[in-house]
Amino acid sequence: MPQLTVRTSEDAGALRVVAHGDLDLATAGRLGRALEEAERRASGNSVVLDLSGVAFMDSTGLQVLLDADVRAAGAAHALAVVPGDGEARRVIEIADALSHLSVTEVLPG
């Protein structure tokens, strides 16, 4: 069974959502719910999504990111994605989604 841990913390005015493990059809809902909760709590602050610990990501995981990006564009918070240098970055690059996401190489703050 695929495993994904999602941890949320607040630091320097940003809500950080850190995912670790496999991000796929079986686990994408967990990340989606964590992002939606962070967005509700953000109230003008940024949400930082750290995917550097993601070992596997499929198109379902990518859709969670794109959905969060669309929500951020219409809300009072910014979304920054830290893809790391592994699987998450590879999927984002293959899908040519770098231009749609606010990607940062390191955790802000």
Secondary structure, 3 states (H helix, E strand, C coil): CCCEEEEEEEECCEEEEEEEEEECCCCHHHHHHHHHHHHHHHCCCEEEEEEEEEEEECHHHHHHHHHHHHHHHCCCCCEEEECCCCHHHHHHHHCCCCCCCCECCCCCC
